[in-house]
């Protein structure tokens, strides 16, 4: 086993360790699309054995509207994360996975200066995780600065790490709106869709999983 393959295996082992049970039967990946309250959706997310959230996510507050649940086992983030008050809550009980596709081209290694000094993270290996996803999307990431969004990369991690588990996806706006040029986030902020992303291709890939019977999309 190569060192890089070992890193990918370690990532899966850590995800299993943080999950409610060692072999998750269900995995939820929650994107940051603003969604209307829906107790059924929130319960479906929180009922999963492993819940992965992305970048500057939000969770439901106690006593507040039930939208995407409260459970968080793992956080998939990039260096440009806009941290909300939810991102570091109970951080000692969560796994933080750093995606760094830009390191293949120009991205610096430094973390934001406000990153907690006592919080470690696990880099997601580009060769074993990112590049196979780029191949599935038809993106020439090896030679050009183009790659998936963090949300799709989180979904890919879940899909490939636990292929026998039921995958629950929610909060992915580009599945229904593949031509948007800006994002609205559940946290209330917004930003442009980065030129490095090809979200129409990402939407087609995730939507194709829903036709296999192993993936559920909750709008």
C-alpha positions, 0 to 999 in steps of 0.5 A: 500500500502506498503512503497516499493510499494509506492516507485515503484508508485512514480517512475512511477509518476516521470517518467510521470511528466518528460515526454512530457505529463503525460500519455506517448504514446511512450517511447524510451529506448536507450542503449549504443551500437555504431550505425551508423548515421541514421536520421530516428532512431534519429527522432523516438527516439526524437519523443517519449514522454519519452526518457530514457538513460542509464549510460554513454550515448551520445546524438547527438551534434547540427549540428553533425551526427544524430544517436540516437537523443538528447532528454533525460527525464530520466537517469537510472544508477548504481554506476559504471557509467562512466560519459560522458559529456552528462550525467549531461548536463541539469541535473536539467531537468532530472530524475535520477534513481539509480539501485542498485541490488548489494545491495542485496548482497555486493554493498556499498551504497556510490556514486562516490565522483565526483557526483554533490552535488546538484543532487538528485536521486531516487533509483529503488526498488529492490523488486518491479522492479528488482526481477520481472525482474529476475524472468522473466529472470530465474535468482536466484537473491535472493540467488545468485549475478546475475542480469540484465544489467542496459539497460535491467532494464531500458527497463523493467521499461519502459515496465512495467510502461507504458504498453499501450505505444509504446516502442522503443528500440535501442542500445542493442547489445546483442539482435543480439550478445548474446555471446559477452564477452565485450562491445563497447560503443557509447562513445568510451570506452569498458569493459567486460560483468560482470559475474553477467549478463546473456545477452543471456536471456536478449536478448531473453526477449527483442526480445520476446517483439518485436513480440507483436506489442507494441515494435519496435527495431531500429538497 
